[in-house]
Every structure is written in structure tokens, then in C-alpha cells.
């Protein structure tokens, strides 16, 4: 970046000060921000701008009213204030490497059989031949073809819940590009509209896999593509669905104002859908609104949104024509999300029984959901001082967590582990850490000592 735009470096004297080192090691951002203000002259408003936080959020942190624990936020603080990664328990930041030492990746030269000792599969045609064969064998599409696409999407979502989306993503991207290619040809309106809806759902699914991997820029790009595709057929319910996904991502990025704006836009789209929006969709959107308000600390607004979510859920009829993408939002999901919203507000006593009840009823094949919700339960228990119970709950969550490739789940695990810091030498905490090292060594290896 140009020198004029490069973030101001912190003084070396501050970065080597034992007080700053200890504050960073403990991720005590109240102390870090105060030291940056007094020793480097970077005031809270500038801290907020450089770290992509709201000024009020920075003020709350400095006043000791809020802790920052999301890994995405910690990375933004490291990059915005130019705090070396190792000081905050992060990997080396890209800006720490001088530009002259950055190696540009080049395409690896193709090896012959004699060089590699392995034969390239001769039975697989190259991509150009694939394209030629696709043109030669192309047939007209039917409603049955569209149904086959929809079935494959449902299968992708099921496997994503069980194993995570990392291994699925190349196949989903490939199918997305194939469907987009089909849109370039002249089709009957019913087929064309169906293809747009399928392409939009595939793009959202790719965005979701990137979101779950905490690769937020890529996720936003695919969510935006999904919006554009859904707009082509004026599918306002699905537009609302994508905006709700983007709202949830903004919550994870600690951008609650963006989250609230996005879910408000989602609700506007849903309500303008000529009476076709179902109570289940409106209930899901109200719960996303509750998440945004809870992250902002708006207690009354959170409770009001929770109440609306439950009211809409009570209006559901078996005859409702729910879109397939919202059927996951069943009663256990409503209950667990209600608990999480209360947990985000700090209402742990209210949150704990709700999350525990939903966990008992949750589909056991949904590995990511079970792990994710169990860590939330453990956090609410720890917030109430129930150390033994919290560690037992978190230990039970390790098995499903190890079965699914989800950086989002790993992030919640890291946050719980950080919460254990004051109790790290207690026998039950030591036992949990030992189990964590056995189940998920890569995660524990990425956590600061």
C-alpha cells in the first residue's frame, strides 16, 4: 500500500515494554488500548477506525465493560495497530515480512513420468476436451433435471452439517459454474427461472462454506453473487435468506451495526414478497435480528425480537409452502438460538437450560451444530462459575468437533479455552486440556500458552 495509507507503526519502546507484552499475552485489550493511547498517541477514535470497530465498542473495552475474544477481531487489532502476531498468540502477519522477501507463487512445472515416478492418469480428458464433449452431448433440460440439481444441493447441505464444507467446496463450485453456463443458452421461462434459483442456492452454499472456514472476503463475494442471481428472478424470500447469512457473518466479524442493517433489509425483502413469505422464514429472520441486537447490547430490543421469533413460529401450519432452505429452522433450532441470544446478552442463567434442552433434541448427525451448541452451553456454565460442569460439557463436545472441519467451531473452542485462563491450573481444566490435545491437536497448537 502507499506510504501515506500505511498504518502508523507502534514505537519499538512500547512493543518491548513488559507491561505491553503482558497485556498482549493476556489479550487484555483494555490495557492494550490505554497503552497505545498514552504511549503512541493513537486515540480511541483512531483505534476504532484502524481496527474496524465502533468508537463506542472501543470505549466499552477501555472501561472494562466488554471483552474482545473473537479471533477475527483480534487479527484486525493486530493488523490495524501493527502488533506483531506472536505477541497476541497469532501466526506471523503478512506485513511482518519485508516485501523483498515475499515469494510469488509460480505454477509448478509438469513432471514427466521419469521425473516423478508416477504416471498421470491417461483415462481423464483435459478440461478443453471436457468442454467439447459437453457441447456434443448437451440435451434439453426438463423439470426432472432441475429436481436432480435440488436433490444434490440438499445432499451437500446434509454432508456439510456432518463433515464441514472444505472437501465439498470444489464440487459445489464446479456445479455452480456448470449451471451458470446453462443460463447462457435460450431456455423456456420455467426452466430459466429454475436455473437461476439453483445457481443462487449453489452460490450461497459456497459462500457458507467460506464463512464456516472464517474466510470472510470470499464468503461475501459468493453471497453477493447469490444476491445477484436471485434478483434476476425477483426471489425476495431467497434474497432475504442471503442477507440473513451476511448479517450472521457481520456478527462474527464484530460489526453489529452492519449485522442489524443487513437483517433489517432481509426483513423488508421478505415482507414485500407479495404474501408468500412463510411464518418460519419470518421467525428465522427475527432470531437473526435478536443476534444483532444482543451483540450491540440492546437488551430490550433483543427480547422484543426473540418474542417476535416465537410468535411467528407459533403461526406455522403444516400446509405452509416453506422453501427448502428454511426447513432446518425447527423447534430445537429456535430454542437453541434463543439461548444463544440470551448468552450474548450475558444472561447465562436464562440461556443455559434453553441450550441444554435443545442439545438433547438435536439431530445427532449434525456434528457441527452439536459441537457449536455444546461450546455455547459450556460458556454459559462457566459464566455462572460452574467450572466442573463447563469442562465436562466442553469435553463431550470434542468428539463432534473433531468429526467436522469447521474453523468456526474451532474458533468457539479457542474462545472457551481463553475463558478458562483464570482456572487453568484446576484439575478439571487440566483434564479438559489433555482431552483437547488428544482430540484436536491442531487447535490446541494454535492457542497461545
C-alpha positions as CSV (number, residue, x, y, z in Angstrom):
1,X,0.0,0.0,0.0
2,X,1.2,3.6,-0.5
3,X,3.2,5.0,2.4
4,X,0.5,7.6,3.1
5,X,-2.0,4.8,3.7
6,X,0.3,2.6,5.7
7,X,-0.8,2.2,9.4
8,X,1.4,4.1,11.8
9,X,3.9,1.7,13.5
10,X,3.9,1.4,17.3
11,X,7.1,2.7,18.9
12,X,9.6,-0.1,19.5
13,X,9.9,1.0,23.1
14,X,6.2,0.3,23.6
15,X,6.3,-3.1,21.9
16,X,9.2,-4.2,24.1
17,X,7.7,-2.8,27.3
18,X,6.9,-5.6,29.8
19,X,3.5,-4.1,30.6
20,X,2.6,-4.1,26.9
21,X,4.0,-7.6,26.4
22,X,1.9,-8.9,29.4
23,X,-1.2,-7.1,28.2
24,X,-0.9,-8.6,24.8
25,X,-0.2,-12.1,26.1
26,X,-3.3,-12.0,28.3
27,X,-5.3,-10.3,25.4
28,X,-6.2,-7.6,27.9
29,X,-7.3,-5.1,25.3
30,X,-8.4,-2.6,27.9
31,X,-4.7,-2.2,28.9
32,X,-3.5,-2.5,25.3
33,X,-5.7,0.3,24.1
34,X,-4.8,2.5,27.1
35,X,-1.1,1.9,26.4
36,X,-1.5,2.6,22.7
37,X,-3.3,5.9,23.6
38,X,-0.8,7.1,26.2
39,X,2.5,5.8,24.7
40,X,1.8,6.1,21.0
41,X,-0.8,9.0,20.9
42,X,-3.3,6.8,19.0
43,X,-6.7,7.9,20.4
44,X,-9.8,5.7,20.7
45,X,-11.5,7.1,17.6
46,X,-8.4,6.2,15.6
47,X,-8.1,2.8,17.2
48,X,-11.7,2.2,16.2
49,X,-11.1,3.2,12.6
50,X,-7.9,1.2,12.2
51,X,-9.4,-1.9,13.8
52,X,-12.8,-1.7,12.1
53,X,-14.6,-1.3,15.5
54,X,-17.2,1.2,16.6
55,X,-15.9,4.0,18.8
56,X,-18.4,3.0,21.4
57,X,-17.1,-0.6,21.4
58,X,-13.6,0.7,22.0
59,X,-14.8,2.9,24.8
60,X,-16.6,-0.1,26.4
61,X,-13.4,-2.2,26.2
62,X,-11.2,0.6,27.7
63,X,-13.8,1.0,30.5
64,X,-13.6,-2.8,31.2
65,X,-17.3,-3.3,30.3
66,X,-16.6,-5.6,27.3
67,X,-14.0,-8.2,26.4
68,X,-12.9,-9.0,22.8
69,X,-12.4,-12.7,22.1
70,X,-13.4,-13.3,18.5
71,X,-10.3,-14.4,16.6
72,X,-11.3,-12.2,13.6
73,X,-11.4,-9.1,15.8
74,X,-8.0,-10.0,17.4
75,X,-6.5,-10.3,13.9
76,X,-7.9,-6.9,12.9
77,X,-6.4,-5.3,16.1
78,X,-3.0,-6.9,15.3
79,X,-3.1,-5.6,11.7
80,X,-4.7,-2.3,12.5
81,X,-2.3,-1.4,15.3
82,X,0.7,-3.2,13.8
83,X,1.2,-5.5,16.8
84,X,3.3,-8.5,15.8
85,X,1.3,-11.7,15.6
86,X,3.4,-13.6,18.2
87,X,2.6,-11.1,20.9
88,X,-1.1,-11.9,20.6
89,X,-0.7,-15.7,20.1
90,X,-1.3,-15.4,16.3
91,X,0.6,-16.6,13.3
92,X,3.2,-14.2,11.8
93,X,1.2,-11.4,10.0
94,X,1.9,-10.9,6.3
95,X,3.1,-7.3,6.8
96,X,5.8,-8.5,9.2
97,X,7.7,-10.0,6.2
98,X,9.7,-7.4,4.2
99,X,8.3,-7.1,0.6
100,X,11.7,-8.1,-0.8
101,X,11.4,-11.5,0.9
102,X,7.9,-12.3,-0.3
103,X,8.0,-15.2,-2.7
104,X,5.5,-15.1,-5.6
105,X,3.9,-18.5,-6.1
106,X,4.5,-19.9,-9.6
107,X,2.8,-22.8,-11.3
108,X,4.8,-25.9,-10.6
109,X,6.4,-27.3,-13.8
110,X,4.8,-30.5,-15.0
111,X,6.8,-33.6,-14.2
112,X,7.2,-36.4,-16.6
113,X,6.8,-40.0,-15.5
114,X,10.6,-40.5,-15.3
115,X,10.9,-37.4,-13.0
116,X,8.1,-38.1,-10.6
117,X,8.0,-41.9,-10.7
118,X,4.2,-41.6,-11.1
119,X,2.0,-41.7,-14.3
120,X,-0.6,-39.1,-14.8
121,X,-4.0,-40.8,-15.3
122,X,-4.3,-41.2,-19.0
123,X,-8.0,-42.0,-18.8
124,X,-9.0,-38.5,-17.7
125,X,-9.5,-35.9,-20.5
126,X,-8.3,-32.4,-20.2
127,X,-10.6,-29.5,-19.5
128,X,-10.8,-28.5,-23.1
129,X,-11.9,-31.9,-24.2
130,X,-14.5,-31.9,-21.4
131,X,-16.0,-28.8,-22.8
132,X,-16.1,-30.2,-26.3
133,X,-17.8,-33.4,-25.1
134,X,-20.3,-31.3,-23.1
135,X,-21.3,-29.4,-26.2
136,X,-21.6,-32.6,-28.2
137,X,-23.8,-34.4,-25.7
138,X,-25.9,-31.5,-24.5
139,X,-29.6,-32.2,-24.2
140,X,-32.7,-30.1,-23.4
141,X,-33.4,-29.6,-19.7
142,X,-36.6,-30.7,-18.0
143,X,-38.3,-30.2,-14.7
144,X,-36.7,-33.6,-13.6
145,X,-33.2,-32.1,-14.3
146,X,-34.0,-29.2,-12.0
147,X,-35.2,-31.6,-9.3
148,X,-31.9,-33.5,-9.6
149,X,-30.0,-30.3,-9.0
150,X,-32.1,-29.5,-6.0
151,X,-31.6,-33.0,-4.6
152,X,-27.8,-32.6,-4.9
153,X,-28.0,-29.3,-3.1
154,X,-29.9,-30.9,-0.2
155,X,-27.2,-33.6,-0.1
156,X,-24.4,-31.0,0.0
157,X,-26.1,-29.3,3.0
158,X,-26.5,-32.7,4.8
159,X,-22.9,-33.6,4.3
160,X,-21.8,-30.0,5.2
161,X,-23.5,-30.5,8.6
162,X,-21.8,-33.9,9.1
163,X,-18.3,-33.2,7.9
164,X,-17.9,-29.5,7.1
165,X,-17.7,-27.9,3.6
166,X,-14.0,-27.8,3.0
167,X,-13.9,-31.0,1.0
168,X,-17.2,-30.3,-0.7
169,X,-16.4,-26.8,-1.9
170,X,-14.6,-27.8,-5.2
171,X,-17.6,-29.9,-6.3
172,X,-20.1,-27.2,-5.4
173,X,-18.1,-24.5,-7.2
174,X,-17.9,-26.8,-10.2
175,X,-21.7,-27.4,-10.3
176,X,-22.3,-23.6,-9.8
177,X,-20.2,-22.8,-12.8
178,X,-21.9,-25.5,-14.8
179,X,-25.4,-24.2,-14.0
180,X,-24.3,-20.6,-14.8
181,X,-23.1,-21.9,-18.2
182,X,-26.5,-23.4,-18.8
183,X,-28.1,-19.9,-18.2
184,X,-26.3,-18.6,-21.3
185,X,-28.5,-20.6,-23.6
186,X,-32.0,-20.0,-24.6
187,X,-34.4,-21.8,-22.3
188,X,-38.2,-21.9,-21.6
189,X,-39.0,-19.3,-18.8
190,X,-39.9,-22.0,-16.2
191,X,-36.5,-23.8,-16.8
192,X,-34.6,-20.5,-16.9
193,X,-36.1,-19.3,-13.6
194,X,-35.4,-22.7,-12.0
195,X,-31.8,-22.5,-13.1
196,X,-31.4,-19.0,-11.6
197,X,-32.8,-20.2,-8.3
198,X,-30.5,-23.3,-8.3
199,X,-27.5,-21.1,-9.2
200,X,-28.3,-18.7,-6.4
201,X,-28.6,-21.5,-3.9
202,X,-25.3,-23.0,-5.0
203,X,-23.6,-19.6,-4.7
204,X,-25.0,-19.2,-1.2
205,X,-23.8,-22.6,-0.3
206,X,-20.2,-21.8,-1.5
207,X,-20.4,-18.6,0.5
208,X,-21.5,-20.5,3.6
209,X,-18.5,-22.9,3.3
210,X,-16.1,-20.0,3.2
211,X,-17.9,-18.3,6.1
212,X,-17.6,-21.5,8.1
213,X,-13.9,-21.5,7.3
214,X,-13.7,-17.9,8.5
215,X,-12.6,-16.7,5.0
216,X,-14.9,-13.8,5.1
217,X,-13.9,-11.9,1.9
218,X,-14.5,-15.0,-0.2
219,X,-17.8,-15.6,1.6
220,X,-19.0,-12.1,0.9
221,X,-18.1,-12.4,-2.8
222,X,-20.2,-15.6,-3.2
223,X,-23.1,-14.2,-1.1
224,X,-23.1,-11.2,-3.3
225,X,-23.2,-13.4,-6.4
226,X,-26.2,-15.3,-4.8
227,X,-28.0,-12.0,-4.4
228,X,-27.4,-11.0,-8.0
229,X,-28.7,-14.4,-9.3
230,X,-31.8,-14.3,-7.0
231,X,-32.5,-10.7,-8.1
232,X,-32.8,-11.9,-11.7
233,X,-36.0,-13.8,-10.9
234,X,-37.1,-11.4,-8.1
235,X,-37.0,-14.2,-5.5
236,X,-37.4,-11.9,-2.5
237,X,-37.6,-14.7,0.1
238,X,-34.2,-16.0,-1.1
239,X,-32.7,-12.5,-1.2
240,X,-33.8,-12.2,2.4
241,X,-32.1,-15.5,3.2
242,X,-28.8,-14.4,1.7
243,X,-29.0,-11.1,3.5
244,X,-29.6,-13.0,6.8
245,X,-26.4,-15.0,6.1
246,X,-24.5,-11.8,5.6
247,X,-25.9,-10.5,8.8
248,X,-24.7,-13.5,10.7
249,X,-21.3,-13.1,9.2
250,X,-21.2,-9.4,10.3
251,X,-22.0,-10.6,13.8
252,X,-19.0,-12.9,13.8
253,X,-16.8,-10.1,12.4
254,X,-17.9,-7.9,15.4
255,X,-19.7,-5.5,13.1
256,X,-23.1,-5.5,14.9
257,X,-24.3,-2.3,13.2
258,X,-23.8,-3.8,9.8
259,X,-25.5,-7.0,11.1
260,X,-28.6,-5.1,12.1
261,X,-28.7,-3.2,8.8
262,X,-28.5,-6.4,6.8
263,X,-31.1,-8.2,8.7
264,X,-33.5,-5.2,8.6
265,X,-33.0,-5.3,4.8
266,X,-33.7,-9.0,4.8
267,X,-37.0,-8.5,6.7
268,X,-38.0,-5.7,4.3
269,X,-37.4,-8.1,1.3
270,X,-39.4,-10.9,3.0
271,X,-42.4,-8.7,3.8
272,X,-42.5,-7.4,0.3
273,X,-42.8,-10.9,-1.2
274,X,-46.5,-10.5,-2.0
275,X,-47.7,-12.6,0.9
276,X,-45.7,-15.6,0.0
277,X,-43.2,-15.4,2.9
278,X,-44.0,-18.0,5.5
279,X,-44.0,-17.7,9.3
280,X,-41.0,-20.0,9.5
281,X,-38.9,-17.6,7.4
282,X,-40.1,-14.6,9.4
283,X,-39.2,-16.4,12.7
284,X,-35.7,-17.2,11.5
285,X,-35.2,-13.6,10.4
286,X,-36.4,-12.3,13.8
287,X,-33.9,-14.5,15.5
288,X,-31.1,-13.1,13.4
289,X,-32.3,-9.7,14.4
290,X,-32.1,-10.8,18.0
291,X,-28.4,-11.8,17.5
292,X,-27.6,-8.4,16.1
293,X,-29.3,-6.5,19.0
294,X,-27.6,-8.8,21.5
295,X,-24.2,-8.2,20.1
296,X,-24.9,-4.4,20.4
297,X,-26.0,-5.0,24.0
298,X,-29.6,-3.8,23.3
299,X,-31.4,-5.8,25.9
300,X,-35.0,-4.6,25.3
301,X,-34.7,-4.9,21.5
302,X,-33.2,-8.4,21.8
303,X,-36.1,-9.6,24.0
304,X,-38.6,-8.0,21.6
305,X,-37.0,-9.7,18.6
306,X,-37.0,-13.1,20.5
307,X,-40.6,-12.6,21.3
308,X,-41.4,-11.9,17.6
309,X,-39.5,-15.0,16.6
310,X,-41.5,-17.2,18.9
311,X,-44.8,-15.5,17.9
312,X,-44.1,-16.2,14.2
313,X,-43.0,-19.8,14.9
314,X,-46.4,-20.3,16.7
315,X,-48.1,-19.3,13.4
316,X,-46.6,-22.2,11.4
317,X,-49.0,-24.5,9.7
318,X,-48.3,-27.9,8.1
319,X,-49.8,-26.6,4.9
320,X,-47.2,-23.8,4.7
321,X,-45.1,-23.8,1.5
322,X,-41.8,-23.3,3.2
323,X,-38.8,-23.0,0.9
324,X,-36.4,-25.9,1.4
325,X,-33.6,-23.7,2.7
326,X,-35.5,-22.8,5.8
327,X,-36.7,-26.2,6.9
328,X,-33.7,-26.6,9.2
329,X,-35.2,-23.9,11.4
330,X,-37.2,-26.3,13.6
331,X,-38.2,-26.1,17.3
332,X,-34.9,-27.2,18.7
333,X,-33.1,-24.6,16.5
334,X,-35.5,-21.9,17.7
335,X,-34.8,-22.8,21.3
336,X,-31.0,-23.1,21.0
337,X,-30.9,-19.8,19.1
338,X,-33.0,-18.2,21.8
339,X,-30.5,-19.4,24.4
340,X,-27.5,-18.1,22.4
341,X,-29.2,-14.7,22.1
342,X,-29.6,-14.6,25.9
343,X,-26.0,-15.8,26.2
344,X,-24.7,-13.0,24.0
345,X,-26.5,-10.5,26.4
346,X,-24.8,-12.1,29.4
347,X,-28.0,-13.7,30.7
348,X,-26.3,-17.0,31.3
349,X,-28.9,-18.3,33.8
350,X,-31.6,-17.9,31.2
351,X,-29.5,-19.3,28.4
352,X,-28.2,-22.5,30.0
353,X,-31.5,-24.5,30.3
354,X,-32.6,-23.5,26.8
355,X,-29.4,-24.6,25.1
356,X,-29.2,-27.8,27.2
357,X,-32.8,-28.7,26.2
358,X,-32.2,-28.1,22.5
359,X,-29.0,-30.1,22.6
360,X,-30.9,-33.1,24.0
361,X,-33.2,-33.0,21.0
362,X,-30.7,-32.1,18.3
363,X,-30.2,-34.4,15.4
364,X,-27.0,-36.4,16.2
365,X,-25.9,-36.5,12.6
366,X,-25.5,-32.7,12.7
367,X,-21.9,-32.8,14.1
368,X,-21.1,-29.1,13.6
369,X,-24.4,-28.0,15.3
370,X,-23.9,-30.3,18.3
371,X,-20.3,-29.1,18.8
372,X,-21.1,-25.5,18.3
373,X,-24.1,-25.5,20.6
374,X,-22.2,-27.6,23.3
375,X,-19.4,-25.0,23.4
376,X,-22.1,-22.3,23.9
377,X,-23.6,-24.3,26.7
378,X,-20.1,-24.7,28.3
379,X,-19.6,-20.9,28.1
380,X,-22.9,-20.1,29.8
381,X,-22.0,-22.6,32.6
382,X,-18.6,-21.1,33.0
383,X,-20.1,-17.6,33.2
384,X,-22.1,-18.8,36.2
385,X,-19.0,-20.2,37.9
386,X,-19.9,-23.9,37.2
387,X,-16.3,-24.8,36.3
388,X,-16.6,-28.6,36.7
389,X,-19.9,-28.7,34.7
390,X,-18.5,-26.4,32.0
391,X,-15.4,-28.5,31.4
392,X,-17.5,-31.7,31.3
393,X,-19.8,-30.2,28.7
394,X,-16.8,-28.9,26.6
395,X,-15.1,-32.3,26.8
396,X,-18.3,-34.0,25.5
397,X,-18.2,-31.5,22.6
398,X,-14.7,-32.6,21.4
399,X,-15.9,-35.7,19.7
400,X,-18.3,-34.0,17.3
401,X,-15.9,-31.1,16.9
402,X,-13.2,-33.4,15.7
403,X,-15.5,-35.0,13.2
404,X,-16.2,-31.8,11.3
405,X,-13.8,-29.5,9.5
406,X,-15.1,-26.1,10.7
407,X,-12.8,-23.2,11.6
408,X,-15.9,-21.5,13.1
409,X,-16.3,-24.4,15.6
410,X,-12.5,-24.2,16.3
411,X,-12.9,-20.5,17.0
412,X,-15.5,-21.1,19.6
413,X,-13.3,-23.7,21.2
414,X,-10.4,-21.3,21.3
415,X,-12.7,-18.7,23.0
416,X,-13.8,-21.2,25.6
417,X,-10.2,-22.2,26.2
418,X,-9.3,-18.5,26.7
419,X,-12.2,-18.1,29.2
420,X,-10.6,-20.9,31.2
421,X,-7.4,-18.9,31.7
422,X,-8.1,-17.9,35.4
423,X,-8.8,-21.6,36.2
424,X,-6.1,-23.2,34.0
425,X,-4.3,-25.0,36.9
426,X,-7.5,-26.5,38.3
427,X,-7.6,-30.3,37.9
428,X,-10.8,-30.3,35.9
429,X,-9.4,-27.7,33.5
430,X,-6.1,-29.6,33.1
431,X,-8.1,-32.8,32.3
432,X,-10.1,-30.9,29.6
433,X,-6.9,-29.6,28.1
434,X,-5.4,-33.1,28.0
435,X,-8.5,-34.3,26.2
436,X,-8.4,-31.3,23.9
437,X,-4.8,-32.1,22.9
438,X,-5.8,-35.7,22.2
439,X,-8.8,-34.9,20.1
440,X,-7.8,-31.7,18.3
441,X,-4.0,-31.2,18.4
442,X,-4.0,-28.6,15.6
443,X,-6.4,-26.4,17.6
444,X,-4.5,-26.5,20.8
445,X,-1.3,-25.9,18.9
446,X,-2.7,-22.6,17.6
447,X,-3.7,-21.4,21.1
448,X,-1.2,-19.2,22.9
449,X,0.3,-20.8,26.1
